[in-house]
Amino acid sequence: MNSVDQTMTLYEKVGGAPAIAKVVDYFYELILADDTVNEFFKNTDMEKQRKHQTKFISFALGGPNQYSGLSMARAHKGMNLQPVHFNAVANHLSEALAHFDVPKSDIDQVITHVASLKDDILNK
């Protein structure tokens, strides 16, 4: 790995906003096909959700802070999310990143970051 790679954010490594938008589109294909979690999106404006998620993931990967949504706890309050739901979504995110050839070490960093939000998402 050269020194440029070491200073790049995950956001830059995966290809910035255009690449993240593609990952998010594929991620929601997986989510909506999964009966474990698709019920949570049945009344969701998916275009708005995709844009929102793209901004959130971009920020989470070290990109520009364009995320202006609710905190994770507030965004998921009252949804009765359980660990099985969280794990399914995390797995789909991992799968979507892998689908676009993001290296496993980078996927692991993303999932570690997502895991740090688990208690807030599950309102624990």
MIKE-379672 format. One record per atom (N, C-alpha, C): residue in three letters; atom name; x, y, z. Coordinates in Angstrom, 1 decimal, padded with zeros to 4 digits. Example, Ala and Ser with C-alpha at 12.3 -4.5 7.8 and 13.67 -1.06 7.14 Angstrom:
<sites>
SITE residuo atomo     xx     yy     zz
SITE     Ala     N  013.2 -005.7  007.8
SITE     Ala    CA  012.3 -004.5  007.8
SITE     Ala     C  013.2 -003.3  007.8
SITE     Ser     N  012.8 -002.2  007.1
SITE     Ser    CA  013.7 -001.1  007.1
SITE     Ser     C  012.9  000.0  007.9
</sites>
This chain:
<sites>
SITE residuo atomo     xx     yy     zz
SITE     Met     N  000.9 -001.2  000.0
SITE     Met    CA  000.0  000.0  000.0
SITE     Met     C  000.9  001.2  000.0
SITE     Asn     N  000.6  002.2 -000.9
SITE     Asn    CA  001.4  003.4 -000.9
SITE     Asn     C  000.9  004.4  000.1
SITE     Ser     N  001.7  005.5  000.3
SITE     Ser    CA  001.3  006.5  001.3
SITE     Ser     C  000.0  007.2  000.9
SITE     Val     N -000.3  007.3 -000.4
SITE     Val    CA -001.6  007.9 -000.8
SITE     Val     C -002.8  007.1 -000.3
SITE     Asp     N -002.7  005.8 -000.4
SITE     Asp    CA -003.8  004.9  000.0
SITE     Asp     C -004.0  005.0  001.5
SITE     Gln     N -002.9  005.3  002.3
SITE     Gln    CA -003.0  005.3  003.7
SITE     Gln     C -003.7  006.6  004.2
SITE     Thr     N -003.7  007.7  003.4
SITE     Thr    CA -004.3  008.9  003.8
SITE     Thr     C -005.7  009.1  003.2
SITE     Met     N -006.1  008.2  002.3
SITE     Met    CA -007.4  008.3  001.7
SITE     Met     C -008.5  007.8  002.7
SITE     Thr     N -009.6  008.5  002.7
SITE     Thr    CA -010.8  008.1  003.5
SITE     Thr     C -011.4  006.9  002.8
SITE     Leu     N -012.2  006.1  003.6
SITE     Leu    CA -013.0  005.1  002.9
SITE     Leu     C -013.9  005.6  001.8
SITE     Tyr     N -014.4  006.8  002.1
SITE     Tyr    CA -015.3  007.5  001.1
SITE     Tyr     C -014.5  007.6 -000.2
SITE     Glu     N -013.3  008.1 -000.2
SITE     Glu    CA -012.5  008.2 -001.4
SITE     Glu     C -012.1  006.9 -002.0
SITE     Lys     N -011.8  005.9 -001.1
SITE     Lys    CA -011.3  004.6 -001.6
SITE     Lys     C -012.4  003.9 -002.4
SITE     Val     N -013.7  004.1 -002.0
SITE     Val    CA -014.8  003.4 -002.7
SITE     Val     C -015.2  004.1 -003.9
SITE     Gly     N -014.8  005.4 -004.1
SITE     Gly    CA -015.1  006.1 -005.3
SITE     Gly     C -016.0  007.3 -005.1
SITE     Gly     N -016.2  007.7 -003.9
SITE     Gly    CA -017.0  008.9 -003.6
SITE     Gly     C -018.5  008.7 -003.8
SITE     Ala     N -019.2  009.8 -003.9
SITE     Ala    CA -020.7  009.8 -004.0
SITE     Ala     C -021.3  009.0 -005.1
SITE     Pro     N -020.7  009.0 -006.3
SITE     Pro    CA -021.4  008.2 -007.3
SITE     Pro     C -021.3  006.7 -007.0
SITE     Ala     N -020.2  006.2 -006.5
SITE     Ala    CA -020.0  004.8 -006.2
SITE     Ala     C -020.9  004.4 -005.0
SITE     Ile     N -021.0  005.3 -004.0
SITE     Ile    CA -021.8  005.0 -002.8
SITE     Ile     C -023.3  005.0 -003.2
SITE     Ala     N -023.7  005.8 -004.1
SITE     Ala    CA -025.1  005.8 -004.6
SITE     Ala     C -025.4  004.4 -005.2
SITE     Lys     N -024.4  003.9 -006.0
SITE     Lys    CA -024.6  002.6 -006.6
SITE     Lys     C -024.7  001.5 -005.5
SITE     Val     N -023.9  001.6 -004.5
SITE     Val    CA -023.9  000.6 -003.4
SITE     Val     C -025.2  000.7 -002.7
SITE     Val     N -025.7  001.9 -002.4
SITE     Val    CA -027.0  002.1 -001.7
SITE     Val     C -028.1  001.5 -002.6
SITE     Asp     N -028.1  001.7 -003.9
SITE     Asp    CA -029.2  001.2 -004.7
SITE     Asp     C -029.2 -000.4 -004.6
SITE     Tyr     N -028.0 -001.0 -004.7
SITE     Tyr    CA -028.0 -002.4 -004.6
SITE     Tyr     C -028.3 -002.9 -003.2
SITE     Phe     N -027.9 -002.2 -002.2
SITE     Phe    CA -028.2 -002.5 -000.8
SITE     Phe     C -029.7 -002.5 -000.6
SITE     Tyr     N -030.4 -001.6 -001.1
SITE     Tyr    CA -031.9 -001.6 -001.0
SITE     Tyr     C -032.6 -002.7 -001.8
SITE     Glu     N -032.0 -003.1 -002.9
SITE     Glu    CA -032.5 -004.2 -003.6
SITE     Glu     C -032.4 -005.4 -002.7
SITE     Leu     N -031.3 -005.6 -002.0
SITE     Leu    CA -031.2 -006.7 -001.1
SITE     Leu     C -032.2 -006.6  000.1
SITE     Ile     N -032.3 -005.4  000.6
SITE     Ile    CA -033.2 -005.2  001.8
SITE     Ile     C -034.6 -005.5  001.4
SITE     Leu     N -035.1 -005.0  000.3
SITE     Leu    CA -036.5 -005.1 -000.1
SITE     Leu     C -036.8 -006.5 -000.5
SITE     Ala     N -035.8 -007.4 -000.8
SITE     Ala    CA -036.0 -008.8 -001.2
SITE     Ala     C -036.0 -009.7  000.1
SITE     Asp     N -035.7 -009.1  001.2
SITE     Asp    CA -035.5 -009.8  002.5
SITE     Asp     C -036.7 -009.7  003.4
SITE     Asp     N -037.5 -010.8  003.5
SITE     Asp    CA -038.6 -010.7  004.4
SITE     Asp     C -038.3 -010.4  005.9
SITE     Thr     N -037.1 -010.6  006.3
SITE     Thr    CA -036.7 -010.3  007.6
SITE     Thr     C -036.8 -008.8  007.9
SITE     Val     N -036.6 -008.0  006.9
SITE     Val    CA -036.5 -006.5  007.2
SITE     Val     C -037.4 -005.7  006.2
SITE     Asn     N -037.9 -006.2  005.1
SITE     Asn    CA -038.5 -005.4  004.1
SITE     Asn     C -039.8 -004.7  004.6
SITE     Glu     N -040.4 -005.3  005.7
SITE     Glu    CA -041.7 -004.8  006.2
SITE     Glu     C -041.4 -003.4  006.8
SITE     Phe     N -040.2 -003.1  007.2
SITE     Phe    CA -039.9 -001.7  007.8
SITE     Phe     C -039.9 -000.7  006.7
SITE     Phe     N -039.9 -001.0  005.5
SITE     Phe    CA -039.8 -000.1  004.4
SITE     Phe     C -041.1  000.0  003.5
SITE     Lys     N -042.2 -000.7  003.9
SITE     Lys    CA -043.4 -000.8  003.1
SITE     Lys     C -044.0  000.5  002.9
SITE     Asn     N -043.9  001.5  003.8
SITE     Asn    CA -044.5  002.8  003.6
SITE     Asn     C -043.5  003.9  003.4
SITE     Thr     N -042.3  003.5  002.9
SITE     Thr    CA -041.2  004.4  002.8
SITE     Thr     C -041.1  004.9  001.4
SITE     Asp     N -040.9  006.2  001.3
SITE     Asp    CA -040.5  006.8  000.0
SITE     Asp     C -039.1  006.4 -000.3
SITE     Met     N -038.9  005.4 -001.1
SITE     Met    CA -037.6  004.8 -001.3
SITE     Met     C -036.6  005.7 -002.1
SITE     Glu     N -037.1  006.6 -002.9
SITE     Glu    CA -036.2  007.5 -003.6
SITE     Glu     C -035.6  008.5 -002.5
SITE     Lys     N -036.4  009.0 -001.6
SITE     Lys    CA -035.9  009.8 -000.5
SITE     Lys     C -035.0  009.0  000.4
SITE     Gln     N -035.4  007.8  000.7
SITE     Gln    CA -034.6  007.0  001.6
SITE     Gln     C -033.2  006.7  001.0
SITE     Arg     N -033.2  006.4 -000.3
SITE     Arg    CA -031.9  006.2 -001.0
SITE     Arg     C -031.0  007.4 -000.9
SITE     Lys     N -031.5  008.6 -001.1
SITE     Lys    CA -030.7  009.8 -001.1
SITE     Lys     C -030.2  010.1  000.3
SITE     His     N -031.1  009.9  001.3
SITE     His    CA -030.8  010.0  002.7
SITE     His     C -029.7  009.1  003.1
SITE     Gln     N -029.8  007.8  002.7
SITE     Gln    CA -028.8  006.8  003.1
SITE     Gln     C -027.5  007.0  002.4
SITE     Thr     N -027.5  007.5  001.2
SITE     Thr    CA -026.3  007.8  000.5
SITE     Thr     C -025.5  008.9  001.2
SITE     Lys     N -026.2  009.9  001.7
SITE     Lys    CA -025.6  011.0  002.5
SITE     Lys     C -025.0  010.5  003.8
SITE     Phe     N -025.8  009.6  004.5
SITE     Phe    CA -025.4  009.1  005.7
SITE     Phe     C -024.1  008.2  005.6
SITE     Ile     N -024.2  007.3  004.6
SITE     Ile    CA -023.0  006.4  004.4
SITE     Ile     C -021.8  007.2  003.9
SITE     Ser     N -022.0  008.2  003.1
SITE     Ser    CA -020.9  009.0  002.7
SITE     Ser     C -020.2  009.7  003.9
SITE     Phe     N -021.0  010.2  004.7
SITE     Phe    CA -020.5  010.9  006.0
SITE     Phe     C -019.8  009.8  006.8
SITE     Ala     N -020.4  008.7  007.0
SITE     Ala    CA -019.9  007.6  007.9
SITE     Ala     C -018.5  007.1  007.4
SITE     Leu     N -018.3  007.2  006.0
SITE     Leu    CA -017.1  006.7  005.5
SITE     Leu     C -016.0  007.8  005.3
SITE     Gly     N -016.3  009.0  005.9
SITE     Gly    CA -015.3  010.1  005.9
SITE     Gly     C -015.5  011.1  004.8
SITE     Gly     N -016.6  011.0  004.2
SITE     Gly    CA -016.9  012.0  003.1
SITE     Gly     C -017.4  013.3  003.7
SITE     Pro     N -017.9  014.2  002.8
SITE     Pro    CA -018.4  015.4  003.3
SITE     Pro     C -019.7  015.2  004.2
SITE     Asn     N -019.8  016.1  005.2
SITE     Asn    CA -020.9  015.9  006.1
SITE     Asn     C -022.2  016.6  005.5
SITE     Gln     N -022.9  015.9  004.8
SITE     Gln    CA -024.2  016.4  004.2
SITE     Gln     C -025.4  015.8  004.9
SITE     Tyr     N -025.1  014.9  005.9
SITE     Tyr    CA -026.2  014.3  006.6
SITE     Tyr     C -026.8  015.2  007.6
SITE     Ser     N -028.1  015.4  007.5
SITE     Ser    CA -028.8  016.3  008.4
SITE     Ser     C -030.0  015.7  008.9
SITE     Gly     N -030.0  014.3  008.9
SITE     Gly    CA -031.2  013.6  009.4
SITE     Gly     C -031.2  013.5  011.0
SITE     Leu     N -032.1  012.7  011.5
SITE     Leu    CA -032.3  012.5  012.9
SITE     Leu     C -031.1  011.7  013.4
SITE     Ser     N -030.9  011.7  014.7
SITE     Ser    CA -029.9  010.8  015.3
SITE     Ser     C -030.4  009.4  015.1
SITE     Met     N -029.5  008.4  015.2
SITE     Met    CA -029.9  007.0  015.0
SITE     Met     C -031.0  006.6  015.9
SITE     Ala     N -030.9  007.0  017.2
SITE     Ala    CA -031.9  006.7  018.2
SITE     Ala     C -033.2  007.2  017.8
SITE     Arg     N -033.3  008.5  017.4
SITE     Arg    CA -034.6  009.1  017.1
SITE     Arg     C -035.1  008.6  015.8
SITE     Ala     N -034.3  008.3  014.8
SITE     Ala    CA -034.7  007.8  013.5
SITE     Ala     C -035.3  006.4  013.6
SITE     His     N -034.9  005.6  014.6
SITE     His    CA -035.4  004.3  014.7
SITE     His     C -036.3  004.0  015.9
SITE     Lys     N -036.6  005.1  016.6
SITE     Lys    CA -037.5  005.0  017.8
SITE     Lys     C -038.9  004.4  017.4
SITE     Gly     N -039.3  003.5  018.3
SITE     Gly    CA -040.7  002.9  018.1
SITE     Gly     C -040.8  001.9  017.0
SITE     Met     N -039.7  001.5  016.4
SITE     Met    CA -039.7  000.5  015.3
SITE     Met     C -039.6 -000.9  015.9
SITE     Asn     N -039.3 -001.1  017.1
SITE     Asn    CA -039.1 -002.4  017.7
SITE     Asn     C -038.1 -003.2  017.0
SITE     Leu     N -037.0 -002.6  016.6
SITE     Leu    CA -036.0 -003.3  015.9
SITE     Leu     C -035.2 -004.3  016.9
SITE     Gln     N -034.9 -005.5  016.4
SITE     Gln    CA -034.3 -006.5  017.2
SITE     Gln     C -032.9 -006.8  016.6
SITE     Pro     N -032.0 -007.4  017.3
SITE     Pro    CA -030.7 -007.8  016.8
SITE     Pro     C -030.8 -008.5  015.4
SITE     Val     N -031.8 -009.4  015.2
SITE     Val    CA -031.9 -010.1  013.9
SITE     Val     C -032.1 -009.1  012.8
SITE     His     N -032.8 -008.0  013.0
SITE     His    CA -033.0 -007.0  012.0
SITE     His     C -031.7 -006.2  011.7
SITE     Phe     N -031.0 -005.8  012.8
SITE     Phe    CA -029.8 -005.1  012.7
SITE     Phe     C -028.8 -005.9  011.9
SITE     Asn     N -028.6 -007.2  012.3
SITE     Asn    CA -027.7 -008.1  011.6
SITE     Asn     C -028.0 -008.3  010.2
SITE     Ala     N -029.3 -008.4  009.8
SITE     Ala    CA -029.6 -008.6  008.4
SITE     Ala     C -029.2 -007.3  007.6
SITE     Val     N -029.5 -006.2  008.1
SITE     Val    CA -029.1 -004.9  007.4
SITE     Val     C -027.6 -004.8  007.3
SITE     Ala     N -026.9 -005.1  008.4
SITE     Ala    CA -025.4 -005.0  008.3
SITE     Ala     C -024.9 -006.0  007.3
SITE     Asn     N -025.4 -007.2  007.3
SITE     Asn    CA -025.0 -008.2  006.3
SITE     Asn     C -025.3 -007.7  004.9
SITE     His     N -026.4 -007.1  004.6
SITE     His    CA -026.8 -006.6  003.3
SITE     His     C -025.8 -005.5  002.9
SITE     Leu     N -025.5 -004.6  003.9
SITE     Leu    CA -024.5 -003.6  003.5
SITE     Leu     C -023.1 -004.2  003.2
SITE     Ser     N -022.7 -005.2  003.9
SITE     Ser    CA -021.5 -005.8  003.6
SITE     Ser     C -021.5 -006.5  002.2
SITE     Glu     N -022.6 -007.1  001.9
SITE     Glu    CA -022.8 -007.8  000.6
SITE     Glu     C -022.8 -006.8 -000.5
SITE     Ala     N -023.4 -005.6 -000.3
SITE     Ala    CA -023.5 -004.6 -001.3
SITE     Ala     C -022.1 -004.0 -001.6
SITE     Leu     N -021.4 -003.8 -000.5
SITE     Leu    CA -020.0 -003.3 -000.7
SITE     Leu     C -019.1 -004.3 -001.4
SITE     Ala     N -019.3 -005.6 -001.1
SITE     Ala    CA -018.5 -006.6 -001.7
SITE     Ala     C -018.9 -006.7 -003.2
SITE     His     N -020.1 -006.6 -003.5
SITE     His    CA -020.6 -006.6 -004.9
SITE     His     C -019.9 -005.6 -005.8
SITE     Phe     N -019.5 -004.5 -005.2
SITE     Phe    CA -018.8 -003.5 -005.9
SITE     Phe     C -017.3 -003.5 -005.7
SITE     Asp     N -016.8 -004.7 -005.3
SITE     Asp    CA -015.4 -005.0 -005.2
SITE     Asp     C -014.6 -004.1 -004.1
SITE     Val     N -015.4 -003.7 -003.1
SITE     Val    CA -014.7 -003.0 -002.0
SITE     Val     C -013.9 -004.1 -001.2
SITE     Pro     N -012.6 -003.8 -000.9
SITE     Pro    CA -011.8 -004.8 -000.2
SITE     Pro     C -012.4 -005.2  001.1
SITE     Lys     N -012.2 -006.4  001.5
SITE     Lys    CA -012.7 -006.9  002.8
SITE     Lys     C -012.3 -006.1  004.0
SITE     Ser     N -011.0 -005.7  004.0
SITE     Ser    CA -010.5 -004.9  005.1
SITE     Ser     C -011.3 -003.6  005.2
SITE     Asp     N -011.7 -003.0  004.1
SITE     Asp    CA -012.5 -001.7  004.1
SITE     Asp     C -013.9 -002.0  004.5
SITE     Ile     N -014.5 -003.1  004.1
SITE     Ile    CA -015.8 -003.5  004.5
SITE     Ile     C -015.8 -003.7  006.0
SITE     Asp     N -014.8 -004.4  006.5
SITE     Asp    CA -014.7 -004.6  007.9
SITE     Asp     C -014.7 -003.3  008.7
SITE     Gln     N -014.0 -002.3  008.2
SITE     Gln    CA -014.0 -001.0  008.9
SITE     Gln     C -015.4 -000.4  008.9
SITE     Val     N -016.1 -000.5  007.7
SITE     Val    CA -017.5  000.0  007.6
SITE     Val     C -018.4 -000.7  008.6
SITE     Ile     N -018.3 -002.0  008.7
SITE     Ile    CA -019.2 -002.8  009.5
SITE     Ile     C -018.9 -002.5  011.0
SITE     Thr     N -017.6 -002.3  011.3
SITE     Thr    CA -017.2 -001.9  012.7
SITE     Thr     C -017.9 -000.6  013.0
SITE     His     N -017.9  000.4  012.1
SITE     His    CA -018.5  001.7  012.4
SITE     His     C -020.0  001.5  012.6
SITE     Val     N -020.6  000.7  011.7
SITE     Val    CA -022.1  000.5  011.8
SITE     Val     C -022.4 -000.2  013.2
SITE     Ala     N -021.5 -001.1  013.5
SITE     Ala    CA -021.8 -001.8  014.8
SITE     Ala     C -021.7 -000.9  016.0
SITE     Ser     N -020.9  000.2  015.9
SITE     Ser    CA -020.9  001.1  017.0
SITE     Ser     C -022.2  001.9  017.2
SITE     Leu     N -023.1  001.8  016.2
SITE     Leu    CA -024.4  002.5  016.3
SITE     Leu     C -025.5  001.6  016.7
SITE     Lys     N -025.2  000.3  016.9
SITE     Lys    CA -026.2 -000.7  017.2
SITE     Lys     C -027.1 -000.4  018.3
SITE     Asp     N -026.5  000.0  019.5
SITE     Asp    CA -027.4  000.3  020.6
SITE     Asp     C -028.3  001.4  020.4
SITE     Asp     N -027.9  002.5  019.6
SITE     Asp    CA -028.8  003.6  019.3
SITE     Asp     C -029.9  003.2  018.3
SITE     Ile     N -029.5  002.4  017.4
SITE     Ile    CA -030.5  001.9  016.4
SITE     Ile     C -031.5  001.0  017.0
SITE     Leu     N -031.1  000.1  018.0
SITE     Leu    CA -032.0 -000.8  018.6
SITE     Leu     C -032.6 -000.1  019.9
SITE     Asn     N -032.3  001.2  020.1
SITE     Asn    CA -032.9  001.9  021.2
SITE     Asn     C -032.6  001.2  022.6
SITE     Lys     N -031.4  000.7  022.8
SITE     Lys    CA -031.0  000.0  024.0
SITE     Lys     C -030.3  001.0  025.0
</sites>
